[in-house]
Amino acid sequence: MIIVMKAGAGKKDRDDVVKRIKELGYKPHIIHGTTRDVIGAIGDERGKLVLQSLENMHGVENVVPILQPYKLASSEVKREPSRVRVGDSVLIGGSQVVMMAGPCAVENETQIIETAKMVKEAGAVILRGGAFKPRTSPYSFQGLEEEGLKLLAKARELTGLPFVTEVINPESVDLVADYADMLQIGARNSQNFALLKKVGQCGKPVLLKRGMAMTIQEFLMSAEYIMSEGNQGVVLCERGIRTFETATRNTLDLAAVPVLKTKTHLPVVIDPSHSTGNYHYVAAMCYAAVAAGADGLIVEVHPDPEHASSDGPQSLKPKKFEAMMQKLRLFAEADGRTL
């Protein structure tokens, strides 16, 4: 159920409702809107009719059942799109198409700092880079771990770019959160529910990638795990799903953008690098994603992709990234947005 507060309802009214929700055995989640607040009451569906009694409380406009299994992520709870703040100045979900760019993996100090400077100059506002790398093969490069986090932090200090990096298990969440501005949940961990709960408790925004075999509903249920722990700062990332097609690494589901925009208030970004697996296709998918209404993009850029430790074939060289950004601005402007 969601409890819709009246416009102008005060803090005392809201606190009284929250207290009563807890007394009834449900978990309250306050979601702040532009004109009024709503309070999600999450718990056992079988006894939800008792929540209808909250309509009689002062400051409550009405009590509405949520039809979707994902409660807090649903657009039924929050009609206006959410904006997620990363660092001090970046907002994902507004009129700006947010570009996140950087190497798949942090390899050394020179590589990550040079790349950070180049992507910032081209127009990126968030640095991406992996310190922990879950790989299909146990013999592949697994990342520099905490040393990689320190290098990302140094790149942030030198460029001012906040950074997003992947966390791969619940035990390392606190460590990664100490350094990173945004935590990424990769496709392989998108249904690691213990990890989702843990990042839901850490207080940092989360970039949640869609699993390669996930339906839209399963994707949103994973977001729900994070949000049910109190973290509303979730950004959804479509990174391609596995199909019978072999011409690309995965099949980028661009239709997921308008579908998600209908079903949820959460921002949606696109990863054209992992979805295509080939740098030749990245720019075209970026243009298409902006046209489809994506709130942002996360693109792999490497100064020397031929010698990259991971995912070199899908990484853009800095000059190609810069050229793509120049053209991408035209697509954003055509949609009434900025880059």
N, C-alpha and C positions, 0 to 999 in steps of 0.2 A: 504494500500500500504506500501511497504518497499522501502526505498531509500538506495541502496548499495553504499557506498563511495569507492573510489579507494584506493588501498593499498598506504599508505604514504600520503593520503590527510591530510591537516593541520587543526588546530583548526578553523582558519578563514573560511575555506571552509565549515566545519561542522556548524559553527555558522550561516553562510549565508543561508544554507539550512534550518536550524531550524527556522530562522526568516521568510523565505518565506512560510514554512508550516503553521506557525501561521497566516500569512497574508491571506492565502487561506482558513482559517477557520478550520484548523485541529490541533490536539494536537500531538506534537512531543514526541517521546520516544527514547532516544539514548541507543543502546545496543552495548557494546564494545566487539569486537571479538579479536581473537589472531593476526590476520593479518590486519583486517580492521574493521571499524565501520559500523553498519547499523542503520538507523533511521526509526522507525515506525511512520506512519502518521495515526492517528486514528480519525475517525469522520464519518459523513454521507456517507454511501456507494454510494448514488445516484450521488454524484458529484465527485467521485474519479478520473475520467478520467482527470480532470484538473491537477492532480498531475503528470501526464506524462510529463508535461512541465519542471519538475525539472531535467530531463535527460540532459537538455542543460546547467545546471549550472556547474561551475568549481568544480572539485573534485568528481563529481558524476559519478559512473560507469554505473548504470542502475536503473530503477524503476520497481518493480515487484509487481503484485497484490498478495495478500494473499488469498488463496482459503478457508481456514478454518474460521469458525466464531470466533474462539479464535485467536486473531492476535499476541499478544505479547508472548503468551505461546507456539506458534507453532514452530515446528522445521523448518518451511519455513523461519522464521525470523532469527534464529540462528542455524546453522548446528552443531556446536560443543556443547557438553554438558555443561551446566552451573554448576558452583560451588558456593555454598552458605556458607558464613562464619558465624559461631556462636561463640561468644566470641572472644578471641584473637587468638586462635590457631586451632580451629576445622573447617575443610572444608568438607562439604557434597557434594558428586558428583565427588570425585577424586578416587584415587586408594585404598583408605582406606574404608573399610566397617565400617560405624560409628554406634556405639552402644549407644543408649540412654536407661537408666534404672533407676528405682526407683519405689516408691509406687504409687498406683492410687491416693491416697489423703495424704496430709500432716496432720498428726494427733497430733504430739507433737514434741518437740525439740529432745528428745532422739531418737525417731523413724527415723526422717529424716536424722539426722547427722550420726547415725550408718549405715543406709542404704547407704548413700552417700559414706562413707568410704569403705564399703564392695564392692559396685559395681565398684568403681574406682580401687580397688585392683584387681578385676577380669578382668578389661580391658575396662570398659565403659568410654566414654569420655564426655558424656553429662548426667546430672542428670534430670530425669523427676519427676514431682510431682504436684498434683493438689491442688491449694489453693481455687479455686472456682470450685464447682462441680455441673453441671446441672444434676439432677437426674429425673428419670421417676416418682418417688413418691415424693410428697411434704414433706413427713415425713422422708425421708432418709437424711443421713448426707450431708450437703450442702457445707462443707469446712470451713476452718478457715479464709478465705478471706485475708485481709491485714496482719494479724498475720502470716498466712501461707507463704505469700510472704517474710516476714522478716526472717522466719526460713529457707526458701530456700536460701536466700541471705547469711545467716550465714553459711549454709552448703557449699555454694560456696567459702566463705572466708576461711573455714577450709580445703577444699579439692582441690580447684582450678578448680572444675568442673563447666562450665557454665550450666545454667538450662533452661528447657523449661516448660512452664506451660500454662494452658488453660485460655482464656479470653472469657467471656460468653455474654457480651453486649457492645454496643458502649460506654456507660458511664464509664466503668471501663478500657478501653483500655489504657488511659494515666497512670493510676495508675499501672497497670500490667507492662507496658513498662518501667516505672521508675525502676523496680526491675529486670525484667526477661531479659535473653539474647536472648530468642526466644519465640514468642507467638504462642500458639496452638489454632486452630479453630477446635472444635469437630464436630463429625458427625451430631449432632442435629442442629448445626449452620452453616453448610456448604453452605446453601442457604439463610443465613441471610445477605442480600445484604448491609444493612446499616452497619453491623459489618465488612463485608469484605472491604468496602470502608474505614472505619475508620482505620483498621490495615494497609491498603495500604498507609496511610498517616503518620504512626507512625515511620517509619525508622528502625524498628527492623525486623529481618528475621521471616518468618511465616511458621509454620508447618500446612498444610491444610489437614484435614482428609476428606476422601470420605464419603458422606452421605450413609446411609444404603440402599437407593433406587435410587441412582444416576447412570446414564449412564456415560461412560467415557467422552463423549462430555459435559455433564452437569458439571462434575467434573472440566474439563479444563476451562469451562466458569466461574466457581467460582474463579479459579486461575486468570482468566483474570480481574475480578473485582478488585482484589488486585493490579495486575500489572498496570492496567490502571490508578491507583492513584499514580504511580511513584515508587512503591516498587517491585523491581525485585527479591528480596530474598525469593522466594517461594519454599518450599519443599512439594511435594505431598506425602500423606500417605494413602495407601490402608489398611483398617481396617476391611474388610469383609462387605458383602452385605446381605440383608435379602432375603432368599429363602424359599421354602417349607420344607427344611431340618431342623430337630429338634435335631439332635445328637450333634450339636455344636451351640454356641450362635449365630453366623452368619456364612456365607460361605466365606472363604478367597479366593478372586479372584486372584490367583497367576499369571494368564494370563494377568492381568492388567499391570504387570511389563514390559514385552516386548512390549505390545501394547503402553503403555505410552512412552517407550523409542523410539518408532518409531514416535509418534505424537508430542512429546514435547522435549524441551531441558532441562526441569526442573528435578532436582534429585527426585528419588522415594524411599520411605522407606516403610517398612511393619510393621504392628502392629499385631503380632500373638496372643497377650493376649486377646484383645477385640474381635478378629475375632473368636477364638475358644471358649473362655470362660472357658477353662479348662487347668490347668497347665501341665497336662499329654501330651498335644499336642504341647506345645509352642516350645520345642527344635526342633522337626521334621519340623515345619513350618519355623523356623529360617534357618535351613540348606537348605530347599527348596527355600527360598527367595533369599539366597545368590547365589545359583545355577541359579536362574532365572535372576540374574543381579541387584538385589536391591542395592541401594547405602547405605542403612542403615536399622536399626531395632530399634523399640521402645518397650521395654519389661517391664512388671510390676514385681517388686521384693519387697518383704516385709519380715521383720525379723520374723513376727508372723502372717501369713496369716489367721490362724484360728480365730483370733480376730481383723482382719482388719475392718475398718469402711466402706470400700467399695471394692468390687471386689476381695475378698480374694480367692475364688476358682480358679481364673485365674493367681494368683501371684506365682512366683517362690520363694522358700526360697533361701537365699544367697548361700548355698553350692550347690544346684542344678544349680543355675545360673553360678557359677564358673565352674562346670563340663561341662555345655553346652558351655561356652566360650572357653574352652580348645579344644573341638571337633570342634567348629565353625571355629577356626583358620585354621584347615585343609581344610575345604571347601573353605575358602577365598584364601588360598595359591594355591589350585588346580585351581582356577580361575585367578591366577596371581595377587592377591590383598592381602592386609594386613587387620588385624583387630585391 
